Amino acid sequence: MSLERQLAIDLEKLRAEDLFRSLRPLQAKRDVHIRKEGRQLLNFSANDYLGLASHPKLLESALKAGQLYGFGSGASRLICGSLPPHEELEVEIASWKNCEAALCFSSGYAAAIGALPALAGAEDVIILDKLVHASLVDGARFSGAHLRVFPHNDLERLRSHLIWARKKFPRQRVLIVTESVFSMDGDRCPLKEIIALKNDFGAVLVLDEAHAIGVIGKTGAGLTEEIACNGGGVEVQIGTLSKAVGASGGYVCGNRNLIDVLINRSRSFIFSTAPPPCIAAAALAGIQIIRTAEGARLRNQLWNNIHLFFRNLNISPAESPIVPWIIGSEAAALETARCLENEGYLAPAIRYPTVAKGRARIRFTLSAAHMTDEIEQLGRCLFQFRHKVA
Ligand SMILES: *Cc1c(COP(=O)(O)O)cnc(C)c1O
C-alpha cells in the first residue's frame, strides 16, 4: 500500500473516533478579544493569564533587543549564540525563583526533554504523576530510566513506588516528577507532602511550574513561593516563558551544579539554536512586570476573576485559572465547543491524547484581561447550557 493510502486510512480512523484535529487560525488577536472565521469571539482558552502577551513593554523590549543584536541568534548558546538578553533573563529567573542559577531553552517542551535525560540514565528511576504534561513523559522516556507512574496526587502509591525503587536500586538516583498546577485539570499537587516523602527516601523532586508562575505566590514565583520552600525543597524547577510571562521559551532553575550539568548534557539545549535575543528580552520584561506592583495588581485581578467565575458556576475550590468542564465523549465535547463558539466564546474541546479517552472536556482559562461582565455573561451562558443538558 502506498504511503498516501496508509495516511488516508490513519486520518479516517481519527475522524471516526472524533479525534481528528485541524488548524483553524485566528484572524486577529488583542488580549482576550479575537477574530476567527469572520466572527468576534471572547477567548477563554489561552494561557496568557495576566494579559502580558499584549503588554507594550514586552514588545518594546523585543524591538530594542532586535535593534541591538538582530533577530536570529545565529548559533547554539555554546557556539556563539549566548547574548546579553539570555544572560540577563537567566539572572532574573534565578533571583525571582530564589535559586542559584537558571538556564533558558527555546520552549518549555525543550526544557523538559532536555532536563530529564540529563539527570537520569538507564540505571535510575523516574516516578511520574499520571497526569503530568506530555513533555515530562517524553523526557522520562528519552532518559531510558525505569519508569513508574502513580495515580494523580496519590501519595500512598507514590510512597509504595519509592519503597520499591529504594529496595531494587538502593544506590541509584530516584526522580519524582510532578507539576504545581495540572494543565488540563487545574488542581495542584500536595507539594509539602511530596517534599516530605522525597526527603524520607532521599529522592530528587522535579517540579514543573508552567501554570503556577505569574499566578501563585506573593511575587508570582509559583507554588514553591507560596508554600515557602523556595530553593530549599525542590531540586529541579522547570517552567515556561510562554504562559503567564507572555513571551516564549522555557527554563530550568536550581543550584549552580545542576545548571552546569544541563549545559553539558541537555541535548535540546546543546544541539539547538539559542532563542532569538528579542524573545529572551520580552520574557525578561514579562518577569520584571510580574515582580512589580503592576504584576501584583494583575494577579489580584486574575484571582478576582477566578473567584467570580467559580461563584457563578457554583463550584469550588478555585486552585488556578484553569477550569475543566468534563463532558466525557469526544463527540459531545466537540459539539459543546461548537455551541460555545456560536455564543461568542472560544473554549475548545480537549481530547485524547491530551487527556484520557472518554474524559474529553472543555477547558476554560481565565485571564486578568477578562472584564467582570464578560465572565458573568459566560457564566449565564453555561448555566443555560447545563439546563439544556439536564
Ligand atoms: C505548556 C506546558 C509545557 C510546555 O511549555 P511550552 O513553552 O509551551 O513548550 C510544559 N509543561 C507544562 C505543564 C505545560 O503546561
The ligand as an ORCA input file, in Angstrom:
! r2SCAN-3c Opt
* xyz 0 1
  C       2.648     24.246     28.304
  C       3.400     23.309     29.156
  C       4.703     22.956     28.838
  C       5.336     23.361     27.537
  O       5.718     24.672     27.521
  P       5.954     25.396     26.100
  O       6.746     26.583     26.432
  O       4.597     25.703     25.576
  O       6.682     24.416     25.238
  C       5.386     22.161     29.725
  N       4.828     21.716     30.857
  C       3.547     22.018     31.174
  C       2.963     21.500     32.442
  C       2.804     22.810     30.327
  O       1.528     23.072     30.626
*
